[in-house]
Amino acid sequence: MATTAAAIPTAPPAATVGPELYRGGIWSWLSTVDHKRIGVLYLYTSLFFFLWGGIEAGIMRTQLIGPNGKLVSAEVYNQLFTMHGTTMVFLAIMPLSSAFFNFLIPLQIGARDVAFPRLNAFSYWVYLLGGLFISLPIFFNAAPDAGWFGYAPLTTRQYSPGLHIDFWVLGLQIIGISSLAAGFNFLTTIINMRAPGMSLMRMPLFTWNAFVTQFLIILAFPAITIALVFLQFDRFFGTNFYTPAAGGDPLLWQHLFWVIGHHEVYIRSSPAFGLISDIIRTFSRKRIFGYPVMVYATILIGFLGFGVWAHHMFATGLGPIADTVFSLTTMLIAIPTGVKIFNWISTLYGGAIRFTTANMFAIGLVAMFVIGGISGIMHASPPADLQQTDTYFIVAHFHYVLFGGSIMGLFAGVYYYYPKMFGRAMDERLGKIHFWINFIGGNLVFFPMHFSGLLGMPRRIYTYDSGQGWDFFNRLSTIGYYILFLSSIVFMYNFFVSRRRGVIVGNDPWGAPTLEWSIPSPPPEYNFAELPRVTSRYPLWDLKSPELTRHVPHSREGEKALEVDVGGKDVAHTKGGGLTQDRTRNPIEAPMHIEHGWPTAAQLGIPMPTPTVKPLVAAAALTLMVGGMTTKHISMPVFFTVVLSGAVLFVGSLYAWLTMPLEEHH
Amino acid sequence: MEVATPMTSASESHGTTGHYTTTGLDNRKVAIWALIGSECMLFASLISTYLIYKGRSLVGPYPHEFWCRATNVTSDGPIAGCAPAELFRPILNIPVTSASTFCLLMSSLFMVLAHNAVVNRDEYRARGGGGIIGSSKLWLFMTALFGTTFLLFQAYEFTSFVHEGLTIRSNLFGSSFFTLTGFHGAHVTAGVIWLCTLLAIDMKRGLRPRDALNVDLAALYWHFVDVVWIAIFTLVYLIQ
């Protein structure tokens, strides 16, 4: 097992309280290749974009508070709903998952870093620069305005002249490179960097979900790359891919886009499912119910996900055979998803449940995702879909899936892993306030949309007349939005205040069973002083609470013993509030991170990757190369100069990067 | 630790010599297979678009048929009564492309020989050098040369098609054909640059068996690009 407690220390006690991991000036952040620091960068950036996308939603909801709203024009409204979708999908939820991939995958599998630390930094910088490239134009009234799915031929030059769609096409191309690079990196990390004994079927479920997600990313993103290349060529070089007048198929874009677009649903929800699988297990003090089945369900969802994309296109008239097939595969995918729901519930059943904020968000996810899943089954049926498509009913459905199924889980993850990231816990009281406001607000925004949708209110309209029965439901949704926004303020306040004032925690504040909790919070730069040797799925419970794991999996007897033995102990334990009690329970462990500094990597002789800004330079050059194509509007010579200098700079920085050794040996 | 030298020094990843990995493979080897898997989907999207659009161009020129612009008549043979200036011959020239395909296939053979020369360097040296077969410089050069020849063929092909009246804007065939083969050509170009980099390192300090992985990665990529071309040649050129 990992060895932090035993291997102590030559280093003098740290003078001040505070996580050593994050010390250093701006240069240390620009040049960092540490997966934990990059994870924290992802966390901050994605929360920033989450707020940004939320404000865009707020302007729309304010416009729709009553009939004939005049806050923004139709043109601005188009930009708002396009950027709200694009921001939330590509700049907020996916990168928030990436924050957890970065921070957790190496810790959960017992590795010192990801497989390619510098590529990891590159992914982050590309994401940041690409995100700004696609987001900033909204301040110049030039933001993309054709919906987050950018249907061609609407997005071709003929129907969307100007820069709007150019920013969208090129920005997504840049962000796609970031996702692909991260996908190769994490996939390699999980396949190849697991600690001795960490077999695939011993991996925590978060890592399993991350594993499947990376497969989806690397296999699905090329489709959007190509779809965007076609669109880019159509817009810049006059090709005919999406030109019906030249025989081009208007459905080509939809097929290519939804191959990735539908995978996006699983790319966004799987990490959240993984997080709550681990969270529910920890706070039920039980092994996850049916671990192998959870793994198979995850794989099956990923696999079936390749065969459902056309359910976004029932209204285009694909014909009865295609409709039937895609309808069936869509309904089929509800089975593994339902399996997960029941496994979570069964894990909770009979457990010694602690209602921490993280657990409340996790259980909230289960509840809200069920609602989203059920409405999903409704329009898996083409006749029903024809009535519901492009109405607010669909908006309600996918917000229950994304807000309920992803964001709730990611919030759960933030509360659960905050102590591991920063060495302090978030305030539980504020956290619970956040949860309830968030839960009530979220349902108040999205539930009435089912009704306004079924009453016929179409999506993406910037205003509406009264007298259609929509006024009341829209008002409810808008009030719900303000409540939801308030909850985000509570969250942000809690997040930042807890950085300074949160309860200081030890290695394992929640009594969790997996490897990341065996090391200090925040972990030293090298994570594990010595590579752990893993002998089971729940190594820490083996050590600290053997009664939780000593029985054969699935045996009825085991579950009973659990209830009796641990239940009593943990119920008592909850009364004083999980965290502080936890500290007193492990008096030796808890204060460790303030009383001792950790030996540095150099003292332990562990080679660490050298910090470098080369990935940042490469990312900037890439952004210049791809983003520079917008200069075609100025003139062709400028276009070639900018794009070629970007390309030369990119190749040059790649050479500089690859010829520099990854690490210096101590 | 030795003095750092380009491309091979310490390690590009945490998985090289001296680091534990789960599978025992180097991280880069795993990653290149993941990259190849992803590239398969990239080319699958391009090739299926080409196939979907096959025969759906509203005007010529066409890949395998004659086309008369004045009357918009298409035929398998020369069209009678069509003015020569209005007559467009079938665009694809299978004999020429067969020659370029042969070059690309041969380059894969040279790639294997280059890899072999690096892996067995010590053995060849013990036997007095290994002659031609043991010269990784020669085989890397030949691979890059034949790859470049393929690219020159492609440049010739593209310019002659444009002269014959097919541009990327002409019709669906032009758009999908140039995009598909252009993407492949870009991959070959990247491969040639990679090979030249390896060759430069070989000239500078000699590739040794511990560099074999670097050659192996380039080889995997190169063979993949080659395999994709076989698919393109078959589906685009040979099947009418």
Interface residues (C-beta under 8 A of the other chain):
Chain A: A111 R112 D113 V114 A115 F116 P117 L180 G183 F184 N185 L187 T188 I191 N192 M193 R194 P196 M198 I218 L219 A220 F221 P222 A223 T225 I226 A227 V229 F230 F233 F237 G238 T239 N240 F241 A246 G247 G248 D249 L252 L256 L531 P609 V651 Y655 L658 T659 M660 P661 L662 E663 E664 H665
Chain B: M1 A4 P6 M7 S9 A10 S11 E12 S13 H14 G15 Y20 T21 T22 T23 L25 N27 V30 A31 A34 L35 G37 S38 E39 M41 L42 A44 S45 L46 T49 I52 Y53 R56 S57 L58 I168 R169 N171 L172 G174 S175 S176 T179 F183 I193 T197
